């Protein structure tokens, strides 16, 4: 399959097909601006597929669905590509209900049933564990994420999936890079493709090239039933929020810097850094002219 083939210019031609596409986009805007946004996001997802060989040997994907704009957008774009015959993997949407107070349990199953998507809703009260283990005033994100990821790995195995697919986007990747840079003393971020420690599941991030602003516009236009995170989203002073504000300020003063920074992460020159494990500096020497 040549995933880099051009998307049809006229999205309206898709109405001639049968499948989940029309159901998912039935109430979407018919405007030129929305079609351009939709095509741009589709193109970026397909570019990530191609650059990181995400479709290699894949048969079934577990798509993590939190109820936020990013994971809704991820699912919609994957379903759109599958509907167009450009994604061979079977998709299973999965929400992990972590026991947060007042979580609207009906929203996701109702929505997924409405659009005809196979799904699994799993209840695990990790909320109580996080509240018990994390000291007052500390941030919940790290422990909450580890517990959620462990459960999603388990569910993926139980469903016979090859990969866990997550909705992290361009800003998530850049924010993680700068968190590691400023607070961890290392150059690392979220990879677009990762093999888990056990070696039996891929973790894929097809939205790696997608801008958060585009995903927010897409979610608003699609009228996704957004569920806010009342656990970590209510905490102030998170390191990630500081990174988000810093990047937003840089982008305001120098438009286009986010894309430049993202490109930098894919153009690494080890000989111009300071890690002797990545480059053999000891082998460098001046050639004797004699």
C-alpha positions in Angstrom: 0.0 0.0 0.0 1.3 3.4 -0.9 0.1 5.5 2.0 1.7 8.6 0.5 -0.8 8.6 -2.4 -2.8 11.8 -2.7 -6.1 12.2 -0.8 -8.9 13.0 -3.2 -9.3 16.8 -3.5 -13.1 16.7 -3.3 -14.1 15.2 0.0 -17.7 15.2 -1.2 -16.9 12.2 -3.4 -16.6 10.2 -0.2 -20.4 10.2 0.1 -20.6 7.6 -2.7 -19.0 5.1 -0.3 -20.7 3.1 2.4 -19.2 2.7 5.9 -18.6 4.6 9.1 -17.5 7.8 7.3 -20.9 9.2 6.5 -22.2 8.4 10.0 -19.3 10.1 11.7 -19.3 13.2 9.5 -23.1 13.4 8.9 -23.4 16.7 10.8 -19.9 18.1 10.0 -19.7 21.5 8.3 -19.7 21.5 4.5 -17.5 24.6 4.3 -14.3 25.0 2.4 -12.4 25.9 5.5 -13.5 22.7 7.3 -12.7 20.5 4.3 -9.2 22.1 4.2 -8.8 21.4 7.9 -9.9 17.8 7.5 -7.6 17.2 4.6 -4.7 18.8 6.3 -5.1 16.5 9.4 -5.6 13.5 7.2 -2.4 14.3 5.3 -0.5 14.7 8.5 -1.7 11.4 9.9 -0.8 9.7 6.7 2.6 11.3 6.7 3.2 9.9 10.2 2.1 6.5 9.0 4.7 6.7 6.2 7.6 8.3 8.1 7.4 5.8 11.0 6.2 2.8 9.1 3.2 2.5 11.4 1.2 0.1 9.2 3.9 -2.6 9.0 2.2 -5.9 9.9 -0.6 -4.2 11.8 -4.0 -6.0 12.0 -5.9 -4.6 15.0 -5.4 -1.4 16.9 -6.7 -0.4 20.3 -7.5 3.3 20.1 -7.3 5.0 23.5 -10.3 7.3 24.0 -10.3 9.7 27.0 -13.2 11.9 26.0 -11.0 14.8 25.2 -10.7 16.7 21.9 -7.4 15.0 20.8 -8.5 11.3 21.2 -11.9 12.1 19.6 -10.0 13.7 16.7 -7.7 10.7 16.4 -10.5 8.2 16.3 -12.4 10.3 13.7 -9.4 10.6 11.4 -8.5 6.9 11.7 -12.1 6.0 10.8 -12.0 8.4 7.9 -8.8 6.8 6.5 -10.2 3.3 7.1 -13.4 4.3 5.3 -11.3 5.5 2.3 -9.4 2.1 2.2 -6.2 3.7 3.4 -5.9 2.0 6.8 -6.0 -1.9 6.9 -6.0 -2.3 10.6 -9.2 -3.1 12.5 -10.1 -0.5 15.1 -11.4 -0.9 18.7 -12.0 2.2 20.7 -11.4 1.9 24.4 -12.1 4.1 27.3 -10.6 3.5 30.7 -13.1 4.8 33.3 -10.7 5.6 36.2 -13.3 6.2 38.8 -13.2 10.0 38.8 -16.1 11.6 40.7 -19.0 12.7 38.5 -17.5 11.0 35.4 -20.4 10.8 32.9 -20.3 7.1 32.1 -22.9 7.2 29.4 -21.3 9.7 27.1 -18.7 7.6 25.4 -20.6 4.4 25.0 -23.6 6.3 23.7 -21.5 8.2 21.1 -19.6 5.1 20.0 -22.7 3.1 19.6 -24.3 6.0 17.6 -21.5 6.1 15.1 -21.2 2.3 14.9 -17.7 1.8 16.3 -16.7 -1.3 18.1 -15.6 -0.4 21.6 -14.8 -1.5 25.1 -15.4 0.5 28.3 -13.3 -0.7 31.2 -13.7 0.4 34.8 -10.7 0.5 37.1 -10.6 2.8 40.1 -7.1 4.2 39.7 -8.4 7.6 40.9 -8.5 6.3 44.5 -5.0 4.9 44.2 -3.6 8.2 42.8 -5.3 10.2 45.6 -3.9 7.8 48.2 -0.3 7.6 46.9 0.3 11.2 45.8 1.1 13.7 48.6 -1.1 16.7 49.0 -0.1 19.5 46.5 1.9 17.2 44.2 0.8 16.5 40.7 -1.1 13.4 39.8 -0.1 13.1 36.1 2.9 10.7 36.3 1.2 8.0 38.5 -2.1 8.4 36.8 -0.5 8.0 33.4 1.4 4.8 34.4 -1.7 3.2 35.9 -3.7 4.1 32.8 -1.0 2.8 30.4 -0.7 -0.5 32.3 -4.4 -1.2 32.0 -4.5 -0.2 28.3 -1.6 -2.6 27.6 -3.6 -5.4 29.3 -6.8 -4.6 27.4 -4.9 -4.5 24.1 -3.5 -8.0 24.8 -7.0 -9.3 25.8 -8.4 -7.9 22.5 -5.7 -9.4 20.4 -4.3 -6.0 19.3 -1.0 -5.3 17.7 -0.8 -1.7 18.9 -2.1 0.8 21.4 -2.8 4.1 19.5 -2.8 7.4 21.4 -3.8 10.9 20.6 -0.7 12.9 21.5 -0.1 15.8 19.1 2.7 18.2 18.1 2.4 20.3 21.3 2.5 17.3 23.6 5.7 16.2 21.9 7.3 19.6 22.2 6.2 20.1 25.8 7.6 16.7 26.8 10.9 17.5 25.1 11.3 20.8 27.1 10.2 19.2 30.3 13.0 16.7 29.9 15.3 19.4 28.8 14.7 21.8 31.7 13.8 19.4 34.5 15.2 16.0 33.5 18.6 17.0 32.1 18.1 14.9 28.9 17.1 15.2 25.3 14.1 13.0 24.9 10.4 13.4 24.0 7.4 11.2 23.0 8.3 9.0 20.1 5.8 8.6 17.3 6.4 4.8 17.4 7.5 2.8 20.4 7.9 -0.9 21.2 6.8 -1.6 24.8 9.2 -3.1 27.3 7.7 -6.6 26.9 8.2 -6.4 23.1 4.6 -7.5 22.3 2.9 -4.2 21.6 3.6 -1.1 19.6 2.6 2.4 20.9 1.7 4.7 18.0 1.0 8.4 17.9 -0.4 9.2 14.5 -1.1 12.8 15.4 2.6 13.6 15.9 2.5 16.2 13.2 -0.9 17.7 14.0 -1.2 21.1 15.7 -3.3 21.3 18.9 -5.1 24.4 17.5 -6.2 22.4 14.5 -7.5 19.6 16.6 -9.4 22.0 18.8 -11.0 23.6 15.7 -11.8 20.1 14.3 -13.4 19.0 17.6 -15.5 22.1 17.8 -16.7 21.7 14.2 -17.5 18.0 14.7 -19.3 18.8 18.0 -17.6 15.9 19.9 -19.2 15.3 23.4 -16.1 16.5 25.3 -15.5 15.1 28.8 -13.1 17.4 30.8 -10.5 15.8 33.1 -11.3 17.0 36.7 -8.4 15.1 38.2 -5.2 16.7 36.9 -6.9 19.4 34.8 -7.9 21.2 38.0 -4.3 21.5 39.3 -2.4 24.7 38.9 1.4 25.1 38.4 2.0 21.9 36.4 5.3 21.8 34.7 3.5 20.9 31.4 1.4 24.1 31.7 4.5 26.1 32.1 6.0 24.5 28.9 2.7 25.1 27.0 2.7 28.8 28.0 6.4 29.2 27.0 5.8 27.6 23.6 2.7 29.7 23.0 4.6 32.8 23.8 7.5 31.8 21.4 4.9 31.1 18.7 3.2 34.5 19.2 6.5 36.3 18.9 8.0 34.1 16.1 5.2 32.4 14.2 6.2 29.0 12.8 8.7 28.2 15.5 6.7 25.1 16.7 7.0 23.5 13.3 10.7 24.4 13.2 11.3 22.8 16.6 9.4 19.7 15.6 11.6 19.4 12.5 14.7 19.7 14.7 13.6 16.6 16.6 13.9 14.6 13.3 17.3 16.1 12.3 19.7 15.1 15.0 23.4 15.5 14.6 25.1 13.5 17.4 28.6 14.8 16.5 27.4 18.3 17.4 26.1 17.3 20.9 27.9 16.1 24.0 27.0 12.5 24.4 30.0 10.2 23.9 27.6 7.2 23.9 26.1 8.4 20.6 29.3 9.6 18.9 32.8 8.3 19.1 34.7 11.5 20.0 37.8 9.5 21.0 38.3 8.5 17.3 38.6 12.1 16.2 42.1 13.2 15.5 44.1 15.5 13.3 45.6 13.9 10.2 49.4 14.0 10.2 50.4 15.9 7.1 53.7 14.0 6.8 
